[in-house]
Amino acid sequence: MARTIPVGTILRLRASGLSGNAITRSQRVSKTSVMDTFHAADEKGVSREDVEGMSGREAYALLFPGRVHDGPVYPDPDWDRVHRELARVGVTLKRLHAGYRDEAAAKGEPAMSYDRFCKRYREFAARTQVVGRVGRKAGRTMEAGWAGPTMRLVDPATGEVSKACLFVARLPFSRMSHAGPAPGMEQDTWLRCHVRAFAYFGGSVPCIVPDNLKTGVGRHPREGEVELDDAYRETTARYGAAVMPARVKTPRDKPSAGNEVWQAATEIVAALRDTVFTDFNELKRAVAEKPGEHNSRPFSKREGDAAAGLRGAGEAPAEAPPGGPLIPSTYFSPIAQKNRHRSCKRTFASFANGLPPLPATPLPSSRAAGPSAGRTCR
């Protein structure tokens, strides 16, 4: 409700002998409001004694009955419907307010401003204890990263135990999750895990939120643009995705993947803790069964599950790019030496005597735009 004129105070100060200008300065009320009170009191014959003991609202209604409204001035929209509409793709409070304003104009009713519309929605969310809508839409974002817990892989010949890392990815809106083992955290493994995640979800997403790992992010300053690794940028660009790494030491930028790391530790690593794996493919098959069980499990606080949420969210991930899945590779441009050998990564190989040595220049970056992507080295 708008601020009302302090009628009782103005009449009391007028009875004590103060002028209209003095009341304006002392009470910080506009001169127009003070003079309106004087004229209304003179017309109705109301004095200080008549408003003594009344509340401010009652005294204001006595002098200005036409300005008092018993109910709200602006009609409230259906806040339950507003909350449901916010979950749809591209729907914002500003767009919903525009629709509410058009409906009020069609009915000939006054409409509240955009600021008040947002304030009333926040009050509704706090009163009904509904979860505020975060800026997440179906099939728009994928959070990815490595899980801290690792799994064991035993060599049957030597008995040597090696560690297998666990890659996790999640769609925050539908809570659809993917997890898969990897022999390490190298760059080609990181890229292949992304390709497998896209295949599991049925397509790519416009935005990927990873950690600030060296195989994907070269530099993440506090101010300025993020410098991505060339191979990671080319791989995600082929799938039509933009990489927006989480801020340094800010886990809330990717809370869904952080929660999925804990889920992976409890439902995958802990569930398979007594199983001895001697073959990596066997480990992959065992881990592949767990995300399906997790995604088909009903939610505890809402109806449905992650798989049903993805199908009924109104938008699925984009389809995979044409030409089949991308295969990350590493290209070498070895240095041609005088002894007719080429060397790369401490590996020497001779070439035919009748062929001239190849120029020691890296392959063009356009090679990464084909069915494979990777890095060149000299």
C-alpha positions, -999 to +999 in steps of 0.1 A: +000+000+000+012+035-008+022+059+021-008+078+034-009+113+047-005+116+085-039+133+090-039+131+128-005+147+132-012+175+107-045+184+125-028+184+159+000+207+147-025+230+131-044+232+163-012+242+181-008+272+158+017+260+132+014+271+096+013+249+066+049+256+057+061+248+092+042+215+092+057+207+058+092+212+070+088+194+103+069+163+091+086+161+056+053+160+039+046+178+007+028+212+009+001+198-014-008+170+010-009+195+040-032+219+021-054+190+009-058+180+046-067+215+056-093+218+029-109+184+036-110+191+073-127+225+067-152+210+043-162+182+066-159+201+098-134+177+113-111+190+141-083+176+161-108+163+188-127+143+161-096+122+151-082+118+186-079+081+194-082+070+158-056+051+139-038+067+110-058+047+085-091+055+101-083+093+102-072+092+066-104+073+056-125+100+074-111+128+053-104+110+020-129+081+018-125+078-020-088+070-017-092+040+006-095+005-009-104-025+012-087-050-011-055-049-032-053-021-058-038-044-084-052-079-091-027-107-085-021-132-113-021-169-108+012-173-091+012-211-093+009-208-131+037-182-131+059-205-112+052-234-137+057-212-167+092-201-155+103-237-159+098-236-197+125-226-221+129-189-228+103-178-202+113-150-178+095-129-153+097-099-177+079-119-204+052-131-179+047-096-166+041-084-202+014-111-206-001-101-172-002-064-182-019-072-215-046-093-198-052-066-172-056-040-200-080-062-219-102-064-187-099-027-180-081-033-147-049-016-135-017-036-137+012-036-112+047-025-123+074-050-132+093-043-099+062-050-079+054-081-100+089-095-091+085-086-055+051-102-052+065-134-068+093-135-043+068-132-015+048-160-030+079-182-032+088-175+004+052-180+016+046-213-001+082-225+003+086-233-034+121-236-048+131-205-067+138-210-104+175-209-112+185-200-148+186-236-160+166-249-189+161-284-203+189-297-225+208-264-223+237-271-200+259-300-191+282-300-161+312-323-164+342-333-143+363-360-127+352-378-096+376-379-067+372-416-059+389-440-082+384-477-090+410-506-090+420-525-121+442-556-115+466-570-141+459-608-141+495-616-153+515-595-128+490-587-101+498-550-105+470-527-094+462-496-114+437-469-108+408-461-131+393-426-130+356-419-131+342-392-154+308-378-145+284-356-164+249-343-155+221-323-171+211-299-142+175-295-151+164-331-155+191-345-132+200-370-160+235-384-152+262-402-170+293-419-155+321-438-172+356-451-162+387-439-179+423-452-177+436-417-169+430-380-171+449-373-203+435-349-229+424-376-254+406-394-226+389-362-215+377-356-250+365-392-256+345-390-223+327-360-236+319-378-269+305-407-249+285-384-227+269-368-258+261-402-272+245-412-238+223-381-236+213-384-273+230-352-285+250-322-275+241-291-254+248-254-261+268-249-229+293-271-210+305-262-175+337-281-167+363-278-140+395-257-145+416-287-154+448-283-175+436-306-203+407-283-210+413-248-197+446-231-203+440-200-183+411-187-163+418-151-150+396-132-126+390-106-153+391-111-191+384-140-214+390-176-205+417-193-226+407-229-236+429-257-249+428-258-287+418-294-289+390-290-263+377-259-280+377-275-315+360-307-302+332-288-284+328-264-314+321-294-337+292-303-314+280-267-313+287-263-276+304-233-258+326-240-228+321-219-197+343-232-170+333-228-134+350-200-115+381-209-096+373-221-060+336-216-067+320-251-065+285-236-066+289-228-103+285-265-110+266-279-080+249-307-100+282-323-111+295-319-075+265-338-062+269-364-089+305-370-077+291-379-043+265-401-060+292-418-080+312-425-049+283-440-031+264-458-059+293-469-082+325-471-063+310-484-031+287-508-048+316-524-068+341-522-040+343-560-035+345-568-072+379-575-087+382-563-123+410-577-145+397-562-178+389-526-186+360-535-208+345-555-180+348-525-157+331-503-183+302-527-186+298-529-148+299-491-145+275-485-174+247-503-156+248-479-126+238-446-142+207-463-158+196-475-124+202-441-109+183-422-137+153-445-135+150-442-097+120-420-087+126-386-072+121-382-034+105-347-035+087-347-069+070-371-093+089-389-120+126-397-125+155-382-144+148-400-176+111-390-176+121-354-167+143-352-197+116-365-220+089-343-206+109-311-201+099-297-235+134-297-251+159-325-256+196-321-263+205-312-298+213-340-323+248-351-329+267-334-357+266-351-392+294-374-401+293-396-371+308-392-336+341-373-334+372-393-327+399-374-308+433-380-322+469-367-319+487-356-351+525-354-352+547-334-376+581-349-369+614-331-376+633-344-406+670-348-396+701-351-418+705-388-411+671-393-429+653-400-397+623-383-382+620-379-344+590-371-323+586-377-286+619-396-285+608-420-312+630-423-344+618-436-377+635-437-411+619-427-444+625-441-479+657-431-496+640-419-527+616-396-510+626-361-500+623-352-463+590-337-452+589-301-441+591-297-404+558-277-401+528-286-380+497-298-397+470-271-404+444-266-377+417-273-402+424-310-397+405-307-365+373-298-382+369-332-398+358-364-381+386-362-356+403-335-335+435-333-317+468-315-313+500-313-334+535-315-320+570-311-333 
